[in-house]
Amino acid sequence: MQQVLIKQLKRAGYRLTKPRQAVLEVLSREPQTALQIRLLIRQRGQLIDQVTVYRTLECLVGLGLVTKTKFKNQTFWYELKDSNRPHHHHLVCDRCGQMEEVLLDESILLRVIARRSKFKVLSHQLEFFGLCPACLKK
């Protein structure tokens, strides 16, 4: 999948720099915050500063290669867009921060919104907050 993203990056007129490649590699595992991305890249022995991580992420978001989701604690999570994976939402634990993907058919909700508001929805994010099973046991 990363090769597809690299082709899209180059098609848009951007070079595959070492910081961009490092960020894409880290994001290929799972959604991450900008701070987590920098720490994972540094753990691999590559030097990268936080400003470069943010600039790289904003570039990738702007190109539509990465999604940026804001959670209620004002933290942004970044995730690679993958045409092989369906659109999904997240379950987020308020206590431990664990995040889990959840697939939903929100077509009825989107039709109701369109009918009631005459608003054309171009994209959306839907996150659920609560307690994961492990935190519920505590």
C-alpha positions in Angstrom: 0.0 0.0 0.0 2.8 2.4 0.8 3.9 2.3 -2.9 0.5 3.6 -3.9 0.9 6.5 -1.5 4.4 7.2 -2.8 3.0 7.3 -6.3 0.2 9.7 -5.3 2.8 11.9 -3.5 5.0 12.1 -6.6 2.0 12.6 -8.9 1.1 15.7 -6.8 4.6 17.1 -7.4 6.2 16.2 -4.1 9.4 14.4 -3.5 9.6 11.4 -1.1 11.9 13.0 1.5 13.3 11.0 4.4 10.9 12.6 6.9 7.9 11.9 4.6 9.1 8.3 4.2 9.6 7.9 7.9 6.2 9.3 8.8 4.5 7.0 6.2 6.3 4.0 7.5 5.2 4.7 11.1 1.6 5.4 10.1 1.5 2.1 8.2 1.1 0.3 11.5 -1.8 2.1 13.2 -3.2 5.6 13.9 -0.7 7.8 15.9 -0.5 11.2 17.4 2.2 13.5 16.1 4.2 13.0 19.3 4.0 9.2 19.0 5.1 9.5 15.4 8.2 11.5 16.4 9.1 9.1 19.2 8.7 6.0 17.0 10.9 7.6 14.3 13.6 8.5 16.9 13.4 5.0 18.4 14.5 3.7 14.9 17.6 5.9 15.1 16.4 8.7 12.8 16.6 12.3 13.9 13.5 14.3 13.3 12.1 17.4 15.1 8.4 17.9 16.0 8.0 20.8 13.6 9.0 18.6 10.7 6.6 15.9 11.8 3.7 18.4 11.9 4.6 19.9 8.5 4.9 16.5 7.0 1.6 15.4 8.4 -0.2 18.6 7.2 1.3 18.0 3.7 0.0 14.4 3.7 -3.4 15.4 5.1 -3.6 18.2 2.4 -2.9 15.6 -0.3 -5.6 13.3 1.0 -3.2 10.6 1.9 -3.7 10.8 5.7 -6.8 11.5 7.8 -6.6 13.8 10.8 -9.1 13.1 13.6 -9.6 15.4 16.6 -10.6 13.7 19.8 -12.4 15.3 22.7 -9.1 15.9 24.6 -8.0 18.1 21.7 -5.5 15.5 20.6 -5.2 14.9 16.8 -4.7 11.3 15.6 -3.3 10.7 12.1 -4.1 7.6 10.0 -3.2 6.5 6.5 -6.0 6.4 4.1 -6.3 3.0 2.6 -8.6 2.4 -0.4 -8.8 -1.3 0.6 -10.2 -0.5 4.0 -13.8 0.7 4.4 -14.7 4.0 6.0 -14.7 3.6 9.8 -15.1 5.3 13.1 -13.5 4.9 16.5 -14.3 3.8 20.0 -12.0 5.6 22.5 -11.5 4.8 26.1 -11.6 7.9 28.3 -9.4 6.3 31.0 -6.6 4.5 29.2 -6.8 6.0 25.7 -7.2 2.7 23.9 -8.7 3.2 20.4 -10.6 0.6 18.4 -12.1 0.9 14.9 -15.8 0.3 14.4 -17.5 -0.1 11.1 -21.0 1.5 10.8 -23.5 1.9 8.1 -24.3 5.6 8.5 -26.1 6.0 5.2 -29.5 6.5 6.9 -28.1 9.2 9.2 -26.5 11.0 6.2 -29.8 10.9 4.3 -31.7 12.3 7.3 -29.2 15.1 7.6 -29.3 15.9 3.9 -33.2 15.9 3.9 -33.6 18.0 7.1 -30.8 20.5 6.6 -30.3 20.6 2.8 -26.6 20.5 3.8 -24.3 18.6 1.4 -22.0 16.5 3.6 -18.6 16.1 2.0 -17.0 14.2 4.8 -17.6 13.3 8.4 -16.0 11.8 11.5 -17.8 10.0 14.3 -16.1 8.9 17.5 -17.6 7.2 20.6 -16.1 7.8 24.0 -16.5 5.6 27.1 -14.6 2.8 28.9 -13.0 -0.2 27.3 -13.7 -3.7 28.8 -10.3 -3.7 30.7 -11.1 -0.3 32.4 -14.6 -1.4 33.2 -13.2 -4.3 35.2 -11.1 -2.0 37.3 
